[in-house]
């Protein structure tokens, strides 16, 4: 099939071209994000491949369908940027990559925790200016600390195994977690409210749905243990950024590690070093010494990129052959109601 790739980077091309050696699809690369303003580039392509910060809303999908597109292949696990109801109405199939490398995201979660706790980012900047003072760099032992994981899918479970290795006490917030799985992973099942009050570190690993949007809002932040650390490698809008800013300013929240941000569209994955950052909330967050932001890179390992490329092209091949799309297909009815 002829596939139009949007919001592409060198690492995308390398992985997909290698995977395509055995698939034989025709790949065309576009740098712009896929939106209703750029959708004209996809005219005549039966398939498009989209990334997390594209915007496949109703008008965009309608234009895609009018141009002959029948398949939207998401090279991501998340699908909150797609109007699935409109896609279904148009008879357009949507596939995603439900699993690529849970370890990649889990390990980045641990990296954020370690860097924030031991002030690695501050120490790195300090010694580059020949400042070898240790003042202000005191951390804490992870051993014996309480880590709450919100969402125990594949990534959450991989994260649990890592923190179990550090000797942490583990709380699990996931109503679908079985008692047997909780016991095997050394997890104590709790409610979110209980986790907020007990956790030294709270880490988010749930998809973004209407029910989880702003899951961590001002009320939730106020219930968190004073001085606790908040980590988000899931989706940006799981956290109310304005409320997060308030909790940091008050000193109630001890630290925040963010690989995602709710208004990252148009910012992340781009070099804006020669411009003025227009997002005032993000700009303010970046001024805090106890905040560490990475630009949605938790997935970015060679193993994950290879898996994303293989799974995506396999889904395209199945669609082309008229075969069932299986677990990679996503429909509107899969999104949980509020």
C-alpha positions as CSV (number, residue, x, y, z in Angstrom):
1,X,0.0,0.0,0.0
2,X,1.0,3.6,-0.5
3,X,1.4,5.1,3.0
4,X,1.7,8.8,3.8
5,X,3.7,9.3,7.0
6,X,3.2,12.6,9.0
7,X,5.2,14.3,11.7
8,X,8.3,12.3,10.8
9,X,11.8,12.3,12.1
10,X,15.0,10.6,11.2
11,X,14.5,7.9,13.8
12,X,11.1,7.1,12.2
13,X,12.5,6.7,8.7
14,X,15.4,4.5,9.9
15,X,13.1,2.0,11.7
16,X,10.4,1.9,9.2
17,X,12.6,1.5,6.1
18,X,14.4,-1.4,7.8
19,X,11.1,-3.1,8.7
20,X,9.6,-2.4,5.3
21,X,12.4,-4.4,3.6
22,X,10.2,-7.5,4.1
23,X,6.8,-5.7,3.7
24,X,7.2,-4.0,0.3
25,X,4.9,-1.0,1.0
26,X,5.5,2.4,-0.6
27,X,6.4,4.9,2.1
28,X,6.2,8.6,1.6
29,X,7.5,11.0,4.3
30,X,6.0,14.4,5.3
31,X,7.5,16.5,8.1
32,X,4.3,18.5,9.0
33,X,1.9,17.2,11.6
34,X,-1.3,15.8,10.1
35,X,-4.1,18.3,10.8
36,X,-7.0,19.7,8.8
37,X,-4.6,22.3,7.4
38,X,-2.1,19.7,6.1
39,X,-4.4,16.9,5.2
40,X,-4.2,17.8,1.5
41,X,-0.8,16.2,1.4
42,X,-2.5,12.8,2.0
43,X,-4.8,13.0,-1.1
44,X,-4.6,9.7,-3.1
45,X,-3.0,7.7,-0.3
46,X,-5.1,4.8,0.9
47,X,-3.3,4.8,4.2
48,X,-1.8,7.4,6.5
49,X,0.5,6.9,9.4
50,X,0.1,9.4,12.3
51,X,2.0,10.3,15.5
52,X,0.7,11.4,18.9
53,X,0.6,15.1,18.3
54,X,-1.3,15.0,15.0
55,X,-4.9,16.1,15.2
56,X,-7.3,13.7,13.4
57,X,-10.5,15.5,14.2
58,X,-13.8,15.3,12.2
59,X,-12.8,17.8,9.5
60,X,-9.4,16.1,9.0
61,X,-10.9,12.6,8.8
62,X,-13.6,13.8,6.4
63,X,-10.9,15.3,4.1
64,X,-8.9,12.1,4.4
65,X,-11.9,10.0,3.4
66,X,-12.6,12.3,0.5
67,X,-9.1,11.9,-0.7
68,X,-9.3,8.1,-0.7
69,X,-7.8,7.2,2.6
70,X,-9.3,4.1,4.2
71,X,-6.8,3.3,6.9
72,X,-5.3,5.4,9.7
73,X,-2.3,3.7,11.3
74,X,-1.2,5.2,14.5
75,X,2.5,4.6,15.4
76,X,1.6,5.0,19.1
77,X,-0.4,3.2,21.8
78,X,-2.5,6.3,22.5
79,X,-5.4,7.3,20.3
80,X,-6.9,10.3,22.1
81,X,-5.9,12.5,19.2
82,X,-8.4,10.7,16.8
83,X,-12.1,11.2,16.5
84,X,-13.0,7.5,16.6
85,X,-16.7,8.1,16.2
86,X,-16.2,10.1,13.0
87,X,-13.8,7.5,11.7
88,X,-16.4,4.8,12.3
89,X,-19.0,6.8,10.6
90,X,-16.8,7.2,7.6
91,X,-16.0,3.5,7.5
92,X,-12.3,4.2,8.1
93,X,-10.2,1.7,10.0
94,X,-7.9,2.9,12.8
95,X,-5.0,0.7,14.1
96,X,-2.5,1.4,16.8
97,X,0.5,-0.2,18.5
98,X,-0.9,-1.5,21.7
99,X,2.5,-2.7,23.0
100,X,6.0,-1.9,21.7
101,X,8.4,-1.8,24.7
102,X,6.9,-1.4,28.1
103,X,10.4,-1.6,29.5
104,X,11.4,1.6,27.6
105,X,8.7,3.7,29.3
106,X,9.2,2.0,32.7
107,X,12.9,2.6,32.6
108,X,12.4,6.3,31.7
109,X,10.0,6.6,34.6
110,X,12.8,5.3,36.9
111,X,15.3,7.6,35.3
112,X,13.1,10.7,36.1
113,X,12.7,9.6,39.7
114,X,16.4,9.0,40.2
115,X,17.4,12.3,38.4
116,X,14.9,14.3,40.5
117,X,15.7,12.6,43.8
118,X,19.5,12.8,43.5
119,X,19.4,16.2,41.7
120,X,21.3,14.9,38.7
121,X,20.1,17.6,36.4
122,X,21.2,20.3,38.8
123,X,24.5,18.7,39.6
124,X,25.3,18.3,35.9
125,X,24.7,22.0,35.2
126,X,26.6,23.0,38.3
127,X,29.9,21.1,37.7
128,X,30.0,22.3,34.1
129,X,30.6,25.7,35.7
130,X,33.2,24.3,38.0
131,X,30.9,24.5,41.0
132,X,31.6,21.3,43.0
133,X,29.5,22.3,46.0
134,X,27.1,19.7,47.4
135,X,24.8,22.1,49.0
136,X,21.2,21.7,47.9
137,X,21.8,18.2,46.4
138,X,20.5,16.0,49.3
139,X,18.2,13.2,48.2
140,X,16.7,10.2,49.9
141,X,17.0,6.5,49.8
142,X,14.5,4.9,47.5
143,X,14.7,1.7,49.6
144,X,11.7,1.6,51.9
145,X,9.8,4.4,50.2
146,X,6.2,4.0,49.0
147,X,5.6,4.2,45.3
148,X,2.0,4.3,44.0
149,X,1.4,3.2,40.4
150,X,-1.8,4.4,38.8
151,X,-2.6,1.9,36.1
152,X,-1.2,-1.6,36.0
153,X,-1.1,-2.4,32.4
154,X,2.1,-3.7,30.7
155,X,4.0,-0.4,31.4
156,X,2.8,-0.2,35.0
157,X,3.8,-3.8,35.7
158,X,7.2,-3.2,34.2
159,X,7.6,-0.2,36.4
160,X,6.5,-2.2,39.4
161,X,9.2,-4.7,38.8
162,X,11.9,-2.0,38.7
163,X,10.8,-0.3,41.9
164,X,10.4,-3.6,43.6
165,X,14.1,-4.1,42.8
166,X,14.9,-0.9,44.7
167,X,13.1,-2.3,47.8
168,X,10.1,0.1,47.6
169,X,6.7,-0.5,49.0
170,X,4.3,-0.6,46.1
171,X,0.7,0.6,46.0
172,X,-1.5,-0.3,43.0
173,X,-4.4,1.8,41.7
174,X,-6.3,-0.3,39.1
175,X,-9.7,-1.8,39.7
176,X,-9.0,-4.4,37.0
177,X,-5.9,-5.8,38.8
178,X,-6.6,-9.3,40.1
179,X,-5.6,-10.4,43.6
180,X,-3.3,-13.0,42.2
181,X,-1.5,-10.5,40.0
182,X,-1.1,-8.0,42.8
183,X,0.4,-10.7,45.0
184,X,2.8,-11.9,42.3
185,X,4.0,-8.3,41.7
186,X,4.2,-7.4,45.4
187,X,1.5,-4.8,45.1
188,X,-1.0,-3.5,47.6
189,X,-4.3,-2.6,45.8
190,X,-5.6,0.7,47.0
191,X,-7.9,3.5,45.9
192,X,-6.6,6.6,44.3
193,X,-7.5,8.6,47.3
194,X,-5.6,6.3,49.6
195,X,-2.6,6.3,47.3
196,X,-2.5,10.1,47.2
197,X,-2.1,10.3,51.0
198,X,0.4,7.6,51.4
199,X,2.8,7.7,48.4
200,X,6.2,9.3,48.4
201,X,6.2,8.9,44.6
202,X,3.1,8.8,42.5
203,X,3.5,7.6,38.9
204,X,0.8,7.7,36.2
205,X,0.4,4.8,33.6
206,X,-3.2,5.1,32.4
207,X,-4.5,6.0,28.9
208,X,-6.2,9.4,28.4
209,X,-9.9,9.0,28.2
210,X,-12.8,11.2,29.2
211,X,-12.7,9.5,32.6
212,X,-9.0,10.1,33.2
213,X,-8.6,13.6,31.9
214,X,-7.3,15.8,34.7
215,X,-7.2,12.7,37.0
216,X,-4.7,14.7,39.0
217,X,-6.4,18.0,39.6
218,X,-6.1,20.6,42.4
219,X,-8.1,18.5,44.8
220,X,-5.9,15.4,44.1
221,X,-2.7,17.4,44.5
222,X,-3.9,18.8,47.8
223,X,-4.5,15.3,49.1
224,X,-1.0,14.2,48.2
225,X,1.6,13.6,50.9
226,X,3.5,16.9,51.5
227,X,6.8,16.7,49.6
228,X,5.8,13.8,47.4
229,X,7.0,13.4,43.9
230,X,4.7,13.2,40.8
231,X,5.8,11.4,37.7
232,X,3.8,11.3,34.4
233,X,5.0,9.2,31.4
234,X,1.5,8.5,30.3
235,X,-0.5,11.4,28.7
236,X,-0.1,15.1,29.4
237,X,-3.8,15.8,30.1
238,X,-3.8,13.3,33.0
239,X,-2.6,16.3,35.0
240,X,-4.2,19.7,35.3
241,X,-1.1,21.8,34.5
242,X,-2.4,25.0,36.1
243,X,-3.1,23.0,39.3
244,X,0.3,21.5,39.1
245,X,1.9,24.9,38.9
246,X,0.0,26.0,42.0
247,X,1.1,22.9,44.0
248,X,4.7,23.5,43.1
249,X,4.5,27.2,43.9
250,X,3.0,26.5,47.3
251,X,5.8,24.0,48.1
252,X,3.3,21.3,48.8
253,X,4.5,19.1,45.9
254,X,8.1,18.1,46.3
255,X,9.0,17.4,42.7
256,X,7.5,16.6,39.3
257,X,8.9,14.6,36.4
258,X,7.0,15.0,33.2
259,X,7.7,13.3,29.9
260,X,4.3,14.5,28.6
261,X,2.5,17.9,28.8
262,X,-1.2,18.5,28.1
263,X,-0.4,21.4,25.7
264,X,2.6,19.7,24.1
265,X,1.1,19.8,20.6
266,X,3.1,22.2,18.4
267,X,5.9,22.3,21.0
268,X,7.4,18.8,21.6
269,X,9.3,17.1,18.8
270,X,10.5,20.5,17.5
271,X,13.5,22.7,17.9
272,X,12.2,26.0,19.2
273,X,15.6,27.1,20.6
274,X,15.6,30.2,18.4
275,X,12.1,31.3,19.4
276,X,10.2,32.7,22.4
277,X,8.2,29.9,24.1
278,X,4.6,31.0,23.9
279,X,3.2,28.6,26.5
280,X,3.4,30.5,29.8
281,X,2.6,27.5,32.0
282,X,5.3,25.3,30.5
283,X,7.7,28.2,30.6
284,X,7.0,28.6,34.3
285,X,7.3,24.9,35.0
286,X,10.7,24.9,33.4
287,X,12.0,27.5,35.9
288,X,11.5,25.2,38.9
289,X,14.6,23.4,40.1
290,X,12.5,20.5,41.3
291,X,10.8,19.9,37.9
292,X,12.3,17.8,35.2
293,X,10.7,17.8,31.7
294,X,11.6,15.6,28.8
295,X,10.0,16.0,25.4
296,X,7.9,12.8,25.2
297,X,11.0,10.6,24.8
298,X,10.1,7.7,27.2
299,X,9.4,5.4,24.2
300,X,12.6,6.3,22.4
301,X,14.7,3.2,22.4
302,X,15.9,1.2,19.4
303,X,13.9,-1.8,20.5
304,X,10.7,0.2,20.8
305,X,11.1,1.9,17.4
306,X,11.7,-1.4,15.8
307,X,8.6,-2.9,17.4
308,X,6.5,0.1,16.4
309,X,7.6,-0.2,12.8
310,X,7.0,-3.9,12.6
311,X,3.6,-3.8,14.2
312,X,2.4,-0.9,12.2
313,X,3.4,-2.4,8.8
314,X,2.0,-5.8,9.8
315,X,-1.4,-4.1,10.5
316,X,-1.2,-2.3,7.1
317,X,-0.5,-5.7,5.4
318,X,-3.4,-7.3,7.1
319,X,-5.7,-4.5,6.1
320,X,-4.5,-4.7,2.5
321,X,-5.2,-8.4,2.4
322,X,-8.7,-8.0,4.0
323,X,-7.6,-10.0,7.1
324,X,-8.9,-9.3,10.7
325,X,-6.9,-6.5,12.3
326,X,-7.1,-8.1,15.8
327,X,-5.9,-6.3,18.9
328,X,-4.3,-3.4,16.9
329,X,-7.7,-2.1,15.8
330,X,-9.3,0.6,17.9
331,X,-13.0,1.7,17.8
332,X,-15.0,4.4,19.5
333,X,-16.7,1.9,21.8
334,X,-13.4,1.0,23.3
335,X,-13.1,4.5,24.9
336,X,-14.4,4.4,28.5
337,X,-17.3,6.7,29.3
338,X,-16.9,9.5,31.8
